[in-house]
Amino acid sequence: MNQMPTLLTVDAVLERVAATLADKFSGVFNPETIGRYVNESYVALHRTARLDQHLPALTERFATDRLTALAQANGAIGKPVPEVLFLCVHNAGRSQMAAALMTHHARGRVNVRSAGSAPGATVSFAAAAVLAEVGIDLGDAFPKPLTDDVLRAADVVVTMGCGDACPIIAGKRYLDWDLADPTDDDLDVTRAVRDDIDTRVRALLEDLTDHRTHR
């Protein structure tokens, strides 16, 4: 009986991801830089991920975002809209809700990223549930570690309870939102946090788009 084909090794999968991104970022980064970012992104996500079978797809998304941020920070590609980065500790609740709400309201007028100083394994059930109540799906969201490239690409950095773990870079606009930390066993608390974040997000969006209009 013939044996089943051997599954692709992690290295082979990451090489395939790197080749895909080499085409995407041709003329911006060399293959060595792209390969390094792909491997670093995989390792960073592997530390907290629960489901290894999803890691290659998540790695490609994470590495793509990091490379885009690096290119923006270096001036290799432009930033057609303001960049906002939402930070909390686990990137599982507050920062995920803020990013999703900003993306929903901005409709392309702002680019949004989120990250955590100590990312969790999965997005908060409560956060996903209360956003679903207002028609926003967190199904594709995943916790991500804070990296220097996304921090440097941001125009506005919004911190939520990460304290000294959220680094400060001179020249960035920082906002600190004092928000309760939602828990999966209390949807009412999480709804209140969602509504608080929504109010703040709308005000920030108005500020960002108003400033851009009057440049």
VENHU-V629114 format. One record per backbone hydrogen bond with DSSP energy under -0.5 kcal/mol. CO is the residue of the C=O (numbers start at 1). NH is the residue of the N-H. If there is no record, write none. Layout:
<<CO | NH> <CO | NH>>
This chain:
<<9 | 13> <10 | 14> <11 | 15> <12 | 16> <13 | 17> <14 | 18> <15 | 19> <16 | 20> <17 | 21> <18 | 22> <19 | 23> <20 | 24> <21 | 25> <23 | 26> <25 | 28> <25 | 29> <30 | 34> <31 | 35> <32 | 36> <33 | 37> <34 | 38> <35 | 39> <36 | 40> <37 | 41> <38 | 42> <39 | 43> <40 | 44> <41 | 45> <42 | 46> <43 | 47> <45 | 48> <45 | 49> <50 | 52> <51 | 54> <52 | 55> <54 | 58> <55 | 59> <56 | 60> <57 | 61> <58 | 62> <59 | 63> <60 | 64> <61 | 65> <62 | 66> <63 | 67> <64 | 68> <65 | 69> <66 | 70> <67 | 71> <68 | 72> <69 | 73> <70 | 74> <71 | 76> <71 | 77> <72 | 75> <78 | 80> <82 | 84> <82 | 111> <83 | 155> <83 | 156> <84 | 113> <85 | 158> <86 | 115> <87 | 160> <88 | 117> <89 | 118> <90 | 120> <92 | 124> <93 | 97> <94 | 98> <95 | 99> <96 | 100> <97 | 101> <98 | 102> <99 | 103> <100 | 104> <101 | 105> <102 | 106> <103 | 107> <106 | 109> <109 | 82> <111 | 84> <113 | 86> <115 | 88> <116 | 119> <116 | 146> <124 | 128> <125 | 129> <126 | 130> <127 | 131> <128 | 132> <129 | 133> <131 | 134> <131 | 136> <132 | 135> <136 | 138> <138 | 141> <144 | 116> <147 | 151> <148 | 152> <149 | 153> <150 | 154> <151 | 154> <155 | 173> <156 | 85> <156 | 158> <157 | 159> <157 | 175> <158 | 87> <159 | 177> <162 | 165> <163 | 166> <165 | 167> <169 | 172> <172 | 174> <173 | 157> <175 | 159> <175 | 177> <176 | 178> <177 | 179> <180 | 182> <183 | 186> <186 | 190> <187 | 191> <188 | 192> <189 | 193> <190 | 194> <191 | 195> <192 | 196> <193 | 197> <194 | 198> <195 | 199> <196 | 200> <197 | 201> <198 | 202> <199 | 203> <200 | 204> <201 | 205> <202 | 206> <203 | 207> <204 | 208> <205 | 209> <206 | 210> <207 | 211> <208 | 212> <209 | 213> <210 | 214> <212 | 215>>
